[in-house]
Amino acid sequence: MTLRFYDSATAAVRDFVPLQDGRVSLYYCGATVQGEPHIGHVRSALAFDQLTRWLQGSGLEVTVVRNVTDIDDKILLKAAESNEPWWALAYRFEQAFEDAYDALGILKPTYEPRATGHIPEMHALIARLIERGHAYPAPDGSGDVYFDVRSWARYGSLTHQNIDDMQAAPDADPRGKRDPRDFALWKGFKDGEPETARWESPWGAGRPGWHLECSAMVTKYLGTEFDIHGGGLDLRFPHHENEMAQSQAAGHGFANFWMHNGMVTYEGEKMSKSIGNTINPREMLAIARPLVVRYYLGQAHYRSVLDYRPGSLGEAAAAVERIETFMHAAVARLFPGGDFGLEEKLPDGFRAAMDDDLNIPAALAVLHETVRAGNTALAARDDAGTLHALQGAMGMTSALGVNPTDGHWARGNGSGAETAALDVLVKAQLEARARARAEKDWAESDRIRDLLAAAGVDVADTAEGATWSLKH
């Protein structure tokens, strides 16, 4: 089946054909590092991680760029409130994002540029837009430079809006604007702002506008035309609309596809700190293992709303444990020596679902059906059926980044040496428990199980013997 993705610009699912044969260029908006990551940030990164993995699994070489916005009005405001340098605050929260991405197994991008490292490229883009008649310096001498939205006839085409129905752009002082909707490409330095937050430019000292940053960075790393631009649905307007307008007005083809992931709600309502219905990645990771959190955040279709409820992580944990229990039991039966290497396979139904605009729910249905068939084969001591199911489960969980045998998830993300040592110790206890059960010494069997439980180890009894996992 041909790869097909929903393109926000055309509001249709289209066949995906890379601009360059065998290679895909993907840019998705990363963090504005003004605070701790919220769950929407992480869901977006996970959605494009799933896309990257599937493109790679389809035999394509993928170059991924995810930016870091490390200079912004909100960053300056938060830094002033906390009485610390803006760059220190930005770096601190950048690391918090990296920790969350890493915990959830999100692949590192090929490049992760910071906005502050690309000021010359931004100056060049502004100069080009002025030269082509699509931007102008504010006449009041403030140093601001604006994009002239009415100079670009296709403005509003990404979000299918009429320009006269749009709200005014709030990102700069409106005094020097020709139209209230004109947005800032360059923001002139103002009294009271940190001296470290200003760069010299042909139009006066200042700093870049948010929308300009992404256009300059993606062009540097992926060229003036590339395959996919992604981000959260909340970025379609004004951010992506403005990005597309200024880039195309500069003469760039820009993105061939626009892909946007849906939002995360809390029991059907928009998350809001003011009413207390929020949960962040750190809180989720305190409730459940990273593998479970990844499974939960990635189980819905990327374009749909993902609704969080207090029982959501428990349901995800149960689903993960069904997969884990089968895979561990199958490995224990087929490879009793502990070492195994087998060819991973992808069922046709799984491939078809993923090729069809990353239909993760349909793909997961194939995975769980395979696990059920595998458990039936295990119970019947059907080694051929067990192997077939195990190969499929391995292939599908690897494609989704949720393979419980992957070293990233190994017993709480410990090191390989720690994992191996723990495995030896726990298995020794399980062997002693098996001997006690064989001798009908139920008291000793229960004592060992309680000892392991007190140490945070869950024991699952299967037809092939006991397996273990860490509690979460």
N, C-alpha and C positions, 0 to 999 in steps of 0.2 A: 504494500500500500504506500502511496506517496505521502510524505510528511505534509500535514495541513495545519495551519495556525490561524487563529482569529486576529485580524488586523484592525486595530481601533480606527485607523484613518479611513478605511473603506467600509467599516462596520460589517465585515464579512469574513468567513473562513476561506482562506486562499491556499492554493498549493504553494509550498515553500521550496524555492529553488535558489541556492546560494548564488550570490553575485560572482563568486570565484569558485570554480569547480572544486569540490572536496573540502572547502574551507568556509567557516562561518565566522562573521564578526558580530559580536554582541556587546552592547553597552547598556548597563542598567544603573539607575540612580542609587547611590549609596547614601550614607548618613550625612545630615547636617549635625555636627557633633556639639550640640548645645546641652545635652543631658544624657541620662541613661537610655539605652535602647528600649523602645516599647514593642509590644508584640506585633504591631503592624510592620515595623521595620524588619523584624526577623522573618515574618511570613513572606515578605517580598523577596528577601535574599534567598529563602528556601525555594520559592517558586522558580526563580531563575537558576538556582542550583539544579533543580530537577530538569529544567530545560537543557542546561549545559550537559548534564549526564546523559540525557537521551540523545542529544545531537552527537555526542562522542560515541555512544553505543550504536549509533546508526552509521558509524564509520567516517564521521566528519571531524576535521581538525578545527577546534574552536578557540578563538581568541576572545577573552572576556575582559572587559574594562568596567570596573566599579569605582566611582569617584568618592572622594571625601570632601565635603564642603566644610572647610576649616576657617572661613571668614564669612561673617554674616551678621546682620543687625541683632539677631537673637543671641548669638554667641557673645557679642559685645555687651549686651544687656545683662546676660547671666553672669558674665565675668565681673561686671561692676557690682552686681548684687552680692557676689561671693568674695569680693575684694581680692581677686587674683588676676594675673595677666591673662588676657584672652587666649593666647596661644597655649598657655599651660592648661587652661580649662578644656580647650579643644582637644589637646593631646590626651588628657586624662579620659575623656569620654570616647575618643577614638579607640583607645585600648579596651574600654568596656564593650564596645561593639565587636571588636575583634575576638574578645573572649566568648561572647555569645555565639558568634558565627562558628568559632572553633568547637565549642561544646556540642553544637548540633550537627557537626560534620559537613558544614558548608565549605565547598572547595574554595581555595584561595583563587582570586582572579589572576589573569595573566599580568595585568597592570592595575595598580590602585593609586591613581594620581591624586594629589591634594590640590585644591584650587590655588593656594598661595604660591605654588611652584610653577604657575603657568600664566603669570601676569603679561609677559611679552606677547604670547599668543593671543591673549584677550585684546591687547592694544591693537594688534594687527587686524583682528576681526572688526573692531570698532571702526578703524580707519577705512576698511573696505566698505563697510555699510554706509559711512558718511559719503565716501566717494561715489557710491552707486545711488545716492539720494534716498536712502532708507533710514538714516539716523542724523541727529543734529545736536550740537552742544547747546545747553541752555543759554538763552541770551542775557540772563542776569549775572553772568560771570561766576556762578556757584561752582562750576566744575562738573556739574551733572551732564551726562550725555544720554539722550533718549532714543528709543526705536520709534519711528513714525509708523504707527499701525495702519494708518489710512494710505500709506504709500505702497502697501503690499496687499494686492487685491484678494489674495487667498487667505488673509488672516481670519482665523476662526474655522478653517476647514478641518482641522484635526478633531475638534469637539463639535463640529457641525452647528456652529452658532453664527448669528448675525451680529456684526460688530456693534450695531446700535443698541442691541439688547444686553451688551456686556457692562459689567461694573467698572468703575474707575480703577486703575492700577494703584495700589496703596504703597508701592515700594520706593517712592521718592517724593520730594516736595513738588506739588503740582504747579507752582508759580511759573516755572519756565516751560511748561508743556504746551504743545500745540493742541493736543487732545487729551482729556483726562485718562484715556486708556493707554496712552503711550507709557512704556515701561523703561526702567533705568538700565542702561548698559554700563554706565560708570557713575559712581556716587561721589560727588565732591566732598572733600574733608570738611568737617564742621567743628567748631569750637567745642571743647569738652570731650572729644573723642581721643582715644589713646594715640600718641604719636607713632606707635609701632603698627597701627592699623591703617597706615597710609602709604601709597606708592605714587611716585611721580608719573605723570602722563602728559601727552601733548595738550590735554584739556584742563590740566590742573591736578594737584595732588588729590588722591582719593582711593577708592577701592572698587572692585568689580561688583556688578549686579549679579544676583543669583543665577538668573537664566543664562547670562552670557558665559558663566564659568563652564557649564556642561558642554555648550557648543564648541568652545575652544579646546577643551580636553579631548572630547571624542574625535574631533578632526585630527588632532595631533597623533593619536594612537591608532585610529581606524581609517583615517582618510575622510575625504569629503562625501563619500557615499559608502554606506555599510549596510549589513543585513537587518539587524534587529535593534531597536531601542526599547527598553523596558522600564518598568517602575510600578509603583502603587497607583491604583485608580485615582486617588486623591491628587496625583501629580499631573493628570491630563490637562487641567486648567488651573492656574495660568502657566505653570512651569513648562510643560511639554509643548503646549500651543505656542508659547513664546520662543522656545528653543527652535521649533520647526520653522517658524516664520523668519527669525533672524538668520538662520543658517541657509534656508532656501533663498532669501533675499540677497545673501552674499554670493549666490550662484552655486551653492552646494546641493547635490542631490539628496544628501542626508539619509535618513533611515528608510529602508525598503519596507519594513514591517514595524508597527508599533504594537507592543504587547503590554497589557496592564493586568495586574493581579487585584483580586477583590479585597475588601476590608475584613477586619475582625470585629465582631460585636460581642457583647456580654448579655446573655439571655435575651437576645433580640434587640438590645438597645445599643446605641453608640457609646463606646467607653468614654468616661469623663471622670477626671479626678474630683471634680466638685461634688459629684453624687456618689463617689466611692465605688463605682463598678468597673474597676480596672484590675488588670493583672499583667505583670511584666515578665520577661524571660527568666529573670533571676528567681522570681517567686514560683514560676512553673518548674524550674529545675530543682527547687527545694521540695516540691511535691512529688516529682516523678523523675525517673532516670532520663538522661539526655536522649537516648534512643526512643523512649516513649514520647517525649516532647516533640521530637522530629516527626515521628509517625503521626501524631495528632495534628500538627501544623501543616503537614503535607498530604493529608488524606482527602481533602475536598478538591474539587476542580479549581484550578488556580484563579479562574475568573469569577467564582462564586463567593458569596459572603461566607466566612467561617464563623460560626456562632459558638462562643465559649460558655459552658455551664459548669457549675461546681463538680459535676460528675464526669466531665469530658475526659480528663486525664486518666481516670479509673477505667473508663471504657477503652481508651487507647491502650492502656497497660494490659488489659485482658486480651485484646487482639494481638499485641506483640508477643505475649506469653504463649498464645496458641501456636504462633509461628515458631518461636524459640523452642518450645517443648518438642514439637515434631522434628525440627532440624537437629537438635541435640540427640534425641532418641534415635533418629535415623543414622546419624554419624556413629553413635555408640554401637549400633547393630552392625552396620556395614564396614566400619573401620575400628574394630575393637582395640587395635594397637594405638589409637590416638592420632596417628598421622594420616592425613587424607588429602588427596588431590583429585578433583573430578571436573569434568567438563560442565560448565554452567550452560543451561539452555533457557530459551525464552519461548513460551508457548505462542502459537499464532494469535490467539485471542488477546494476549497481553500486548504483543507488537501492534496489533490493529488499534487497540485502545489508545496506546501512547502516540501512535502516528496521527490519531484523530484529535488534534489540538490538546495533547497531553491529558487525555481523559483518565485521570488517576483513579477516581472511584471505580470505573469499569476495570481498570488494570488490577486494582486491589481485589476485586471480586474474583478474578482469575487466580490470583495468588492464594486466597483463602479456600477456593475450591480445590486447588492443587494440594494444599495442606490437609484438607479433609480426606482426599483420595489417598494421600500418603499415610495418614493415620490408619485408614482401612487396610492398606497394604501391610503396615507394620503389625496390626493385630492378626492378620492372616499369615504372617511370616513370609510374605511375598517379597523376596529381596529385589527382584527385577522391578516390581511396581514401586517399591520404596525408593530405589535408586532413581527411577524416572521422576518421581515427585521431588526428591531432594535436589536433583539437578535443576528442575524448574524453579523451585523455591529459592535456591542459591542465585540463579540468574536474575529472577525478578526482584529479590530484595537488594541485590547489588545494583541493579539499574536504578532503583529508587533511593539508594543510599541508606537502607535500613537493614542490611545483612547483619544479623546478630553475631556471626562468626568473624566479622571484620574486626581487626585489631583496634580500631578506633573505639569500639563499644566494649572492649574486653573488660568485663567485670568492673564496671565503674570507671573506665578510661585509665586504669593503672598502666604501668609500664609492662612490657612483655615479661621481664624477669619477675615482677611482682605477681603478675597473673599466673605464671607457671608455678611459682612457689605456692600460691594460694590453692591452685587446682590440685597439686599433690597432697596438701594437707587435708583439704575437704574430702578428696576421694578416699584417703585413708580412713577417715571417719565413716564415710558411706560404706566402705567395705566391711568395717567392723559392725556397722548397723545391719548389713545384709547377713553377716554370720549370726548375729543375735536373732534376727527374724527366722533364719533357717532352723535355729535351735529352739524356736518359740519362746525366746527370752524377751517378752514384750516390754518388760520394765527397762532392760538395757537398751532396747531399740528406741523406746520413747526418750530415754535419758540423752542419747546421742542426738536425736532430732531436736530436743529442747536446747541442747548445748549449741548446736548449729544455729538455731533460730535466735538465741540470745546474742550470737555473734553477727547477726544480720544476714544469715544465709537461708534462703528458701529451698526446701527439698520437694521435688515432685516425683512421685512413684509412677513409673510407666511399666508397660509389659516387658520392656527391655532392661529394666533396672531403674535405679534412682538417678535423677539429674539435679543439678543445683544452679542457683542464680542468686545474686545479691538482692536483698530487699531494697525497695525504693520508697 
